[in-house]
Amino acid sequence: MLRRYLAREIDQWVANGLLDAAQAKALLEDHDSRHTGYSLSSVLAVLAAVLFGAAVIALVAANWELIARPLRVAMIFVFIIGGLSGATFAVLRNAHWIAEALLVFTLLCFGAGVALVGQMYHLSGDEAAFMLSWTIGALVVSVTYTSPMAAISAGLLALGYLFTVSDGLGIFSSWHGPDLAGYIVALVVTAAVGVAAWRSRSVMAGHLGAVMLLCAVVWIAEEATELNPSYLVAAIGAVAFAAGSLMPLQSDAPFSRHGTLSAYGAVLLLGGLGMVQADAEITSLPGIMAFAALVLGTSVGVLVVAGGENRLIRRFAYFAFSCETIYILGETLGSLLGSASFLFFGGLVLAVMAFAMMRLEKRFKKEGIQT
């Protein structure tokens, strides 16, 4: 998708006389030489590895009682060592996607081995300990091989560990008091996922690490403090969005303006406001209208500030605006006149803002200013 978009843009630049044909060809060739995206063959290789790993698990589990204990352990080690050896050989031959597939197969075998050996020797432990052991194995593989797929696997497993150790962030269990050791382990694992994402240059693993950090903060806030997680999420989002889009940034800043930090901030801010609205259970019509105006105004404000530079912000703001509009209609059906007045007034305000923005954009284009 990115390649097609880039090709269309380059063709337009050539048509406008901004680039000549030779430069356009050189730009596309440079992009293709550094492109590391997924290809159909690489996706099929990883899916095949998943199926092979599942087949190994099913085969061993089906015949578990018929296999002697030493042979069981030996089989597990053979699968793991074979997968790692094959991945190493593939890396040396520059067959990176074969290596990725073999590492996914190895991690599946490792997880099955941890579970089956623990069951076989009746080792003490619970689901959280199992998930933590599996996560550590994935982290070691990812850092050792700088593997994006292993980093993504580590992020997913780390999220599974966090939800297991926190009983769904405290949602599915009663409060048992602060768990300082659990908080520390969760934060350390989150930092390790971040390191794995950085080492492997995996954007997806980085997103998983950020989501895990947010979930860990919400869990700690809910169990160890009196803070309401809904307000906390909205506050974190407001700070992140302000840092990424409103504050002056230096040229050497670790993040770009209106980039990933702004997108996370917008999602958390609007999502947090939605959670606050759901928790507050506002019943009076003036209260519903006032909070709806806050959510709608925040959606428009996010769009005005950063929507033109970030597609994720734009789409989520549209989504939040639509959901809030549907919520207003659902909550105020008993007073349709009030709903119609509110929506009409809001539409009028947005129309005026749209007209003003159109005039400004035309002026910027006429003066040669980049918007």
Buried (B, 14 or more C-beta within 10 A) or exposed (E): EEEEEEBEEBEEBBEEEEBEEEEBEEBBEEBEEEEEEEEEEBEEBBEEBBEBBEEBBEEBEEEEEEEEEEEBBEBBEEBBEBBBEBBBEBBEEEBBBBBBBBBBBBBBBBBBBBBBBBEEEEEEEEEBBBBBBBBBBBBBBBBBBBBBBBBBBBBBBBBBBBBBBBBEBBEEEEEEEEBEEBBEBBBEBBEBBBBBBBBBEBEBBBBBBBBBBBBBBBBBBBBEEEBBBBBBBBBBBBBBBBBBBBEEBEEEBEBEBBBBBBBBBBBBBBBBBBBBBEEEEBEEBEEBBEBBBBBBEBBBBBBEBBBBBBEBBBEBBEEBBEBBBEBBEEBBEEBEEBBEEBBEEBEEBEEEEEEEEEEEEEEEEEEEEEE
